[in-house]
Amino acid sequence: ASEEFQDLRRRYRNWVIPVTIGALLWYLVYVLLAAYAHDFMSHKLLGNINVGLVLGLLQFVTTFLITMAYVNYAGKTLDPRSEKIRNDMEARGLL
């Protein structure tokens, strides 16, 4: 219930919730395009490479980029705050 813990939770939620919503919307758009926009998704870009294949591969790229961004954010913002909270609790004998 401490102010520091509430700040940690707020910072976590303020990053995770928007990114999760964005990623889910991006995935939903891909699925809807695959289901209902066959002509668009089958449009050839280069040889046998079509829009659907490129967007499908971008799903993987997006996942890796989100993971890297979260690791960076957690390392710079969340981890130092959580370590301070843990150290304070250990100093008070609560852990």
MARTOR-672925 format. One record per residue: residue number from 1; x, y, z of N, C-alpha, C in turn. Coordinates in Angstrom, 3 decimals, always signed. Atoms other than C-alpha are relative to their C-alpha. Layout:
! MARTOR-672925
rec num=NUM	n.X=X	n.Y=Y	n.Z=Z	ca.X=X	ca.Y=Y	ca.Z=Z	c.X=X	c.Y=Y	c.Z=Z
...
This chain:
! MARTOR-672925
rec num=1	n.X=+0.816	n.Y=-1.196	n.Z=+0.000	ca.X=+0.000	ca.Y=+0.000	ca.Z=+0.000	c.X=+0.863	c.Y=+1.265	c.Z=+0.000
rec num=2	n.X=-0.877	n.Y=-1.176	n.Z=-0.058	ca.X=+3.047	ca.Y=+2.285	ca.Z=+0.021	c.X=-0.109	c.Y=+0.819	c.Z=-1.280
rec num=3	n.X=+0.004	n.Y=-0.911	n.Z=+1.148	ca.X=+3.295	ca.Y=+5.268	ca.Z=-2.289	c.X=+0.952	c.Y=-0.502	c.Z=-1.087
rec num=4	n.X=-0.979	n.Y=+0.487	n.Z=+0.967	ca.X=+6.385	ca.Y=+3.759	ca.Z=-3.931	c.X=-0.526	c.Y=-1.205	c.Z=-0.783
rec num=5	n.X=+0.558	n.Y=+1.170	n.Z=+0.677	ca.X=+4.596	ca.Y=+0.478	ca.Z=-4.682	c.X=-1.120	c.Y=+0.410	c.Z=-0.950
rec num=6	n.X=+1.070	n.Y=-0.486	n.Z=+0.879	ca.X=+1.585	ca.Y=+2.311	ca.Z=-6.103	c.X=+0.595	c.Y=+0.657	c.Z=-1.247
rec num=7	n.X=-0.680	n.Y=-0.608	n.Z=+1.145	ca.X=+3.957	ca.Y=+4.302	ca.Z=-8.333	c.X=+0.532	c.Y=-1.080	c.Z=-0.941
rec num=8	n.X=-0.510	n.Y=+1.111	n.Z=+0.804	ca.X=+5.580	ca.Y=+1.053	ca.Z=-9.518	c.X=-1.138	c.Y=-0.647	c.Z=-0.793
rec num=9	n.X=+1.152	n.Y=+0.602	n.Z=+0.682	ca.X=+2.183	ca.Y=-0.459	ca.Z=-10.344	c.X=-0.539	c.Y=+0.910	c.Z=-1.092
rec num=10	n.X=+0.508	n.Y=-0.947	n.Z=+0.987	ca.X=+1.063	ca.Y=+2.706	ca.Z=-12.140	c.X=+0.908	c.Y=+0.039	c.Z=-1.225
rec num=11	n.X=-0.943	n.Y=-0.036	n.Z=+1.120	ca.X=+4.208	ca.Y=+2.825	ca.Z=-14.259	c.X=-0.072	c.Y=-1.286	c.Z=-0.822
rec num=12	n.X=+0.144	n.Y=+1.281	n.Z=+0.694	ca.X=+3.838	ca.Y=-0.872	ca.Z=-15.106	c.X=-1.269	c.Y=-0.002	c.Z=-0.863
rec num=13	n.X=+1.276	n.Y=-0.011	n.Z=+0.735	ca.X=+0.171	ca.Y=-0.506	ca.Z=-16.096	c.X=+0.015	c.Y=+1.012	c.Z=-1.141
rec num=14	n.X=-0.023	n.Y=-1.025	n.Z=+1.039	ca.X=+0.803	ca.Y=+2.697	ca.Z=-18.059	c.X=+0.817	c.Y=-0.418	c.Z=-1.218
rec num=15	n.X=-0.762	n.Y=+0.505	n.Z=+1.138	ca.X=+3.254	ca.Y=+0.816	ca.Z=-20.262	c.X=-0.660	c.Y=-1.241	c.Z=-0.582
rec num=16	n.X=+0.460	n.Y=+1.308	n.Z=+0.468	ca.X=+1.800	ca.Y=-2.676	ca.Z=-20.445	c.X=-1.384	c.Y=+0.062	c.Z=-0.645
rec num=17	n.X=+1.373	n.Y=+0.009	n.Z=+0.524	ca.X=-1.890	ca.Y=-1.919	ca.Z=-21.025	c.X=-0.075	c.Y=+0.590	c.Z=-1.408
rec num=18	n.X=+0.086	n.Y=-0.520	n.Z=+1.376	ca.X=-1.500	ca.Y=+0.379	ca.Z=-24.069	c.X=+0.726	c.Y=-0.881	c.Z=-1.028
rec num=19	n.X=-0.751	n.Y=+0.838	n.Z=+0.937	ca.X=+1.125	ca.Y=-1.866	ca.Z=-25.659	c.X=-0.756	c.Y=-1.295	c.Z=-0.270
rec num=20	n.X=+0.786	n.Y=+1.222	n.Z=+0.182	ca.X=-1.015	ca.Y=-4.962	ca.Z=-25.091	c.X=-1.201	c.Y=+0.250	c.Z=-0.893
rec num=21	n.X=+1.157	n.Y=-0.336	n.Z=+0.835	ca.X=-4.072	ca.Y=-3.293	ca.Z=-26.585	c.X=+0.450	c.Y=+0.213	c.Z=-1.449
rec num=22	n.X=-0.512	n.Y=-0.223	n.Z=+1.354	ca.X=-2.023	ca.Y=-2.126	ca.Z=-29.577	c.X=+0.379	c.Y=-1.296	c.Z=-0.696
rec num=23	n.X=-0.422	n.Y=+1.272	n.Z=+0.591	ca.X=-0.542	ca.Y=-5.582	ca.Z=-30.154	c.X=-1.210	c.Y=-0.865	c.Z=-0.346
rec num=24	n.X=+1.203	n.Y=+0.798	n.Z=+0.278	ca.X=-3.933	ca.Y=-7.277	ca.Z=-29.904	c.X=-0.787	c.Y=+0.568	c.Z=-1.177
rec num=25	n.X=+0.681	n.Y=-0.614	n.Z=+1.142	ca.X=-5.476	ca.Y=-4.778	ca.Z=-32.312	c.X=+0.744	c.Y=-0.298	c.Z=-1.304
rec num=26	n.X=-0.824	n.Y=+0.312	n.Z=+1.171	ca.X=-2.601	ca.Y=-5.314	ca.Z=-34.761	c.X=-0.236	c.Y=-1.444	c.Z=-0.433
rec num=27	n.X=+0.258	n.Y=+1.411	n.Z=+0.309	ca.X=-3.156	ca.Y=-9.093	ca.Z=-34.542	c.X=-1.413	c.Y=-0.163	c.Z=-0.551
rec num=28	n.X=+1.384	n.Y=+0.092	n.Z=+0.460	ca.X=-6.934	ca.Y=-8.670	ca.Z=-34.952	c.X=-0.138	c.Y=+0.528	c.Z=-1.428
rec num=29	n.X=+0.029	n.Y=-0.536	n.Z=+1.371	ca.X=-6.440	ca.Y=-6.501	ca.Z=-38.052	c.X=+0.564	c.Y=-1.026	c.Z=-0.976
rec num=30	n.X=-0.601	n.Y=+1.019	n.Z=+0.865	ca.X=-4.186	ca.Y=-9.190	ca.Z=-39.518	c.X=-0.971	c.Y=-1.150	c.Z=-0.236
rec num=31	n.X=+0.947	n.Y=+1.113	n.Z=+0.124	ca.X=-6.730	ca.Y=-11.942	ca.Z=-38.835	c.X=-1.198	c.Y=+0.407	c.Z=-0.850
rec num=32	n.X=+1.151	n.Y=-0.468	n.Z=+0.783	ca.X=-9.611	ca.Y=-9.875	ca.Z=-40.226	c.X=+0.356	c.Y=+0.187	c.Z=-1.472
rec num=33	n.X=-0.440	n.Y=-0.133	n.Z=+1.392	ca.X=-7.639	ca.Y=-9.018	ca.Z=-43.350	c.X=+0.142	c.Y=-1.373	c.Z=-0.655
rec num=34	n.X=-0.172	n.Y=+1.349	n.Z=+0.540	ca.X=-6.758	ca.Y=-12.678	ca.Z=-43.826	c.X=-1.342	c.Y=-0.655	c.Z=-0.280
rec num=35	n.X=+1.304	n.Y=+0.633	n.Z=+0.155	ca.X=-10.392	ca.Y=-13.680	ca.Z=-43.430	c.X=-0.868	c.Y=+0.679	c.Z=-1.053
rec num=36	n.X=+0.960	n.Y=-0.725	n.Z=+0.829	ca.X=-12.139	ca.Y=-10.951	ca.Z=-45.421	c.X=+0.600	c.Y=+0.802	c.Z=-1.154
rec num=37	n.X=-0.621	n.Y=-0.796	n.Z=+1.067	ca.X=-9.627	ca.Y=-9.179	ca.Z=-47.691	c.X=+0.964	c.Y=-0.867	c.Z=-0.804
rec num=38	n.X=-0.840	n.Y=+0.953	n.Z=+0.732	ca.X=-8.360	ca.Y=-12.051	ca.Z=-49.812	c.X=+0.768	c.Y=+0.663	c.Z=-1.139
rec num=39	n.X=-0.676	n.Y=-0.646	n.Z=+1.126	ca.X=-7.580	ca.Y=-9.870	ca.Z=-52.824	c.X=+1.174	c.Y=+0.853	c.Z=+0.468
rec num=40	n.X=-1.074	n.Y=-0.830	n.Z=-0.539	ca.X=-5.535	ca.Y=-7.446	ca.Z=-50.741	c.X=+1.148	c.Y=-0.860	c.Z=+0.516
rec num=41	n.X=-1.046	n.Y=+0.827	n.Z=-0.606	ca.X=-3.662	ca.Y=-10.146	ca.Z=-48.839	c.X=+0.758	c.Y=-0.827	c.Z=-1.037
rec num=42	n.X=-0.672	n.Y=+0.816	n.Z=+1.014	ca.X=-2.872	ca.Y=-12.116	ca.Z=-52.008	c.X=+0.716	c.Y=+0.842	c.Z=-1.053
rec num=43	n.X=-0.694	n.Y=-0.884	n.Z=+0.937	ca.X=-1.496	ca.Y=-9.075	ca.Z=-53.830	c.X=+1.503	c.Y=-0.290	c.Z=+0.037
rec num=44	n.X=-1.424	n.Y=+0.349	n.Z=+0.093	ca.X=+1.981	ca.Y=-10.039	ca.Z=-55.049	c.X=+0.859	c.Y=+1.255	c.Z=+0.086
rec num=45	n.X=-0.940	n.Y=-1.104	n.Z=-0.146	ca.X=+4.810	ca.Y=-7.761	ca.Z=-53.986	c.X=+1.294	c.Y=-0.250	c.Z=-0.757
rec num=46	n.X=-1.270	n.Y=+0.350	n.Z=+0.631	ca.X=+7.885	ca.Y=-9.590	ca.Z=-55.240	c.X=+0.015	c.Y=-1.513	c.Z=-0.192
rec num=47	n.X=+0.030	n.Y=+1.439	n.Z=+0.265	ca.X=+7.813	ca.Y=-12.991	ca.Z=-56.917	c.X=-1.217	c.Y=-0.638	c.Z=+0.657
rec num=48	n.X=+1.090	n.Y=+0.665	n.Z=-0.719	ca.X=+5.736	ca.Y=-15.297	ca.Z=-54.709	c.X=-0.285	c.Y=+0.624	c.Z=+1.354
rec num=49	n.X=+0.208	n.Y=-0.676	n.Z=-1.288	ca.X=+5.882	ca.Y=-12.908	ca.Z=-51.744	c.X=-1.198	c.Y=+0.938	c.Z=-0.140
rec num=50	n.X=+1.204	n.Y=-0.832	n.Z=+0.068	ca.X=+2.477	ca.Y=-11.361	ca.Z=-51.105	c.X=-0.175	c.Y=+0.794	c.Z=+1.293
rec num=51	n.X=+0.256	n.Y=-0.859	n.Z=-1.156	ca.X=+1.040	ca.Y=-8.850	ca.Z=-48.644	c.X=-0.255	c.Y=-0.835	c.Z=+1.256
rec num=52	n.X=+0.310	n.Y=+0.847	n.Z=-1.160	ca.X=-0.294	ca.Y=-11.612	ca.Z=-46.360	c.X=+1.255	c.Y=-0.573	c.Z=+0.649
rec num=53	n.X=-1.248	n.Y=+0.549	n.Z=-0.533	ca.X=+3.138	ca.Y=-13.181	ca.Z=-45.983	c.X=+0.803	c.Y=+1.079	c.Z=+0.721
rec num=54	n.X=-0.751	n.Y=-1.095	n.Z=-0.623	ca.X=+4.790	ca.Y=-9.840	ca.Z=-45.243	c.X=-0.646	c.Y=+0.407	c.Z=+1.322
rec num=55	n.X=+0.672	n.Y=-0.376	n.Z=-1.249	ca.X=+2.134	ca.Y=-8.892	ca.Z=-42.662	c.X=+0.127	c.Y=-1.098	c.Z=+1.054
rec num=56	n.X=-0.186	n.Y=+1.104	n.Z=-0.946	ca.X=+2.410	ca.Y=-12.353	ca.Z=-41.080	c.X=+1.385	c.Y=+0.019	c.Z=+0.625
rec num=57	n.X=-1.363	n.Y=-0.082	n.Z=-0.533	ca.X=+6.165	ca.Y=-12.015	ca.Z=-40.733	c.X=+0.166	c.Y=+1.222	c.Z=+0.900
rec num=58	n.X=-0.065	n.Y=-1.187	n.Z=-0.852	ca.X=+5.697	ca.Y=-8.524	ca.Z=-39.314	c.X=-0.613	c.Y=-0.244	c.Z=+1.379
rec num=59	n.X=+0.522	n.Y=+0.367	n.Z=-1.315	ca.X=+3.669	ca.Y=-10.118	ca.Z=-36.514	c.X=+1.141	c.Y=-0.475	c.Z=+0.903
rec num=60	n.X=-1.159	n.Y=+0.459	n.Z=-0.775	ca.X=+6.862	ca.Y=-11.873	ca.Z=-35.391	c.X=+0.931	c.Y=+1.149	c.Z=+0.345
rec num=61	n.X=-0.879	n.Y=-1.153	n.Z=-0.231	ca.X=+8.926	ca.Y=-8.714	ca.Z=-35.787	c.X=-0.579	c.Y=+0.871	c.Z=+1.116
rec num=62	n.X=+0.660	n.Y=-0.807	n.Z=-1.024	ca.X=+6.384	ca.Y=-6.784	ca.Z=-33.708	c.X=+0.178	c.Y=-0.621	c.Z=+1.382
rec num=63	n.X=-0.157	n.Y=+0.693	n.Z=-1.282	ca.X=+6.543	ca.Y=-9.407	ca.Z=-30.958	c.X=+1.403	c.Y=+0.189	c.Z=+0.567
rec num=64	n.X=-1.379	n.Y=-0.170	n.Z=-0.465	ca.X=+10.328	ca.Y=-9.212	ca.Z=-30.761	c.X=+0.283	c.Y=+1.449	c.Z=+0.391
rec num=65	n.X=-0.219	n.Y=-1.412	n.Z=-0.330	ca.X=+10.317	ca.Y=-5.392	ca.Z=-30.807	c.X=-0.667	c.Y=+0.380	c.Z=+1.313
rec num=66	n.X=+0.695	n.Y=-0.270	n.Z=-1.269	ca.X=+7.745	ca.Y=-5.247	ca.Z=-28.009	c.X=+0.777	c.Y=-0.598	c.Z=+1.161
rec num=67	n.X=-0.776	n.Y=+0.650	n.Z=-1.062	ca.X=+9.782	ca.Y=-7.708	ca.Z=-25.969	c.X=+1.258	c.Y=+0.794	c.Z=+0.318
rec num=68	n.X=-1.219	n.Y=-0.779	n.Z=-0.224	ca.X=+12.977	ca.Y=-5.698	ca.Z=-26.453	c.X=-0.321	c.Y=+1.333	c.Z=+0.672
rec num=69	n.X=+0.383	n.Y=-1.281	n.Z=-0.597	ca.X=+11.190	ca.Y=-2.446	ca.Z=-25.602	c.X=-0.377	c.Y=-0.181	c.Z=+1.468
rec num=70	n.X=+0.383	n.Y=+0.227	n.Z=-1.394	ca.X=+9.714	ca.Y=-3.949	ca.Z=-22.424	c.X=+1.220	c.Y=-0.290	c.Z=+0.870
rec num=71	n.X=-1.212	n.Y=+0.304	n.Z=-0.765	ca.X=+13.050	ca.Y=-5.357	ca.Z=-21.283	c.X=+0.763	c.Y=+1.288	c.Z=+0.288
rec num=72	n.X=-0.679	n.Y=-1.282	n.Z=-0.176	ca.X=+14.587	ca.Y=-1.915	ca.Z=-21.798	c.X=-0.738	c.Y=+0.868	c.Z=+1.027
rec num=73	n.X=+0.804	n.Y=-0.809	n.Z=-0.922	ca.X=+11.725	ca.Y=-0.133	ca.Z=-19.997	c.X=+0.086	c.Y=-0.548	c.Z=+1.426
rec num=74	n.X=-0.059	n.Y=+0.605	n.Z=-1.332	ca.X=+11.740	ca.Y=-2.599	ca.Z=-17.108	c.X=+1.366	c.Y=+0.224	c.Z=+0.635
rec num=75	n.X=-1.342	n.Y=-0.181	n.Z=-0.534	ca.X=+15.507	ca.Y=-2.365	ca.Z=-16.727	c.X=+0.288	c.Y=+1.414	c.Z=+0.467
rec num=76	n.X=-0.268	n.Y=-1.397	n.Z=-0.348	ca.X=+15.521	ca.Y=+1.427	ca.Z=-16.631	c.X=-0.995	c.Y=+0.581	c.Z=+0.999
rec num=77	n.X=+1.054	n.Y=-0.646	n.Z=-0.775	ca.X=+12.222	ca.Y=+2.194	ca.Z=-14.888	c.X=-0.547	c.Y=-0.867	c.Z=+1.117
rec num=78	n.X=+0.681	n.Y=+0.836	n.Z=-0.994	ca.X=+10.638	ca.Y=-0.745	ca.Z=-13.088	c.X=+0.962	c.Y=-0.681	c.Z=+0.973
rec num=79	n.X=-0.923	n.Y=+0.759	n.Z=-0.855	ca.X=+13.578	ca.Y=-2.762	ca.Z=-11.781	c.X=+0.638	c.Y=+0.835	c.Z=+1.107
rec num=80	n.X=-0.581	n.Y=-0.790	n.Z=-1.096	ca.X=+15.295	ca.Y=+0.065	ca.Z=-9.870	c.X=-1.016	c.Y=+0.314	c.Z=+1.103
rec num=81	n.X=+1.032	n.Y=-0.299	n.Z=-0.999	ca.X=+12.000	ca.Y=+0.960	ca.Z=-8.164	c.X=-0.359	c.Y=-1.241	c.Z=+0.812
rec num=82	n.X=+0.349	n.Y=+1.218	n.Z=-0.734	ca.X=+11.163	ca.Y=-2.633	ca.Z=-7.281	c.X=+1.145	c.Y=-0.431	c.Z=+0.920
rec num=83	n.X=-1.138	n.Y=+0.338	n.Z=-0.859	ca.X=+14.688	ca.Y=-3.200	ca.Z=-5.940	c.X=+0.035	c.Y=+0.898	c.Z=+1.239
rec num=84	n.X=+0.043	n.Y=-0.909	n.Z=-1.147	ca.X=+14.367	ca.Y=-0.116	ca.Z=-3.726	c.X=-1.079	c.Y=-0.432	c.Z=+0.993
rec num=85	n.X=+1.083	n.Y=+0.469	n.Z=-0.877	ca.X=+11.036	ca.Y=-1.391	ca.Z=-2.375	c.X=+0.436	c.Y=-1.256	c.Z=+0.744
rec num=86	n.X=-0.464	n.Y=+1.240	n.Z=-0.637	ca.X=+12.552	ca.Y=-4.837	ca.Z=-1.706	c.X=+1.057	c.Y=+0.287	c.Z=+1.058
rec num=87	n.X=-1.049	n.Y=-0.333	n.Z=-0.958	ca.X=+15.616	ca.Y=-3.347	ca.Z=-0.002	c.X=-0.591	c.Y=+0.667	c.Z=+1.253
rec num=88	n.X=+0.657	n.Y=-0.647	n.Z=-1.140	ca.X=+13.401	ca.Y=-1.145	ca.Z=+2.190	c.X=-0.734	c.Y=-1.016	c.Z=+0.874
rec num=89	n.X=+0.734	n.Y=+1.018	n.Z=-0.750	ca.X=+11.256	ca.Y=-4.134	ca.Z=+3.162	c.X=+0.959	c.Y=-0.927	c.Z=+0.750
rec num=90	n.X=-0.986	n.Y=+0.850	n.Z=-0.658	ca.X=+14.313	ca.Y=-6.272	ca.Z=+3.942	c.X=+0.617	c.Y=+0.725	c.Z=+1.192
rec num=91	n.X=-0.587	n.Y=-0.786	n.Z=-1.089	ca.X=+15.778	ca.Y=-3.465	ca.Z=+6.062	c.X=-0.953	c.Y=+0.071	c.Z=+1.196
rec num=92	n.X=+0.992	n.Y=-0.046	n.Z=-1.089	ca.X=+12.555	ca.Y=-3.368	ca.Z=+8.082	c.X=-0.384	c.Y=-1.380	c.Z=+0.515
rec num=93	n.X=+0.260	n.Y=+1.367	n.Z=-0.448	ca.X=+12.535	ca.Y=-7.160	ca.Z=+8.456	c.X=-1.334	c.Y=-0.547	c.Z=-0.469
rec num=94	n.X=+1.296	n.Y=+0.447	n.Z=+0.493	ca.X=+9.359	ca.Y=-7.630	ca.Z=+6.413	c.X=+0.114	c.Y=-1.137	c.Z=-1.020
rec num=95	n.X=-0.197	n.Y=+1.113	n.Z=+0.946	ca.X=+10.884	ca.Y=-10.166	ca.Z=+4.012	c.X=+0.863	c.Y=-1.070	c.Z=+0.590
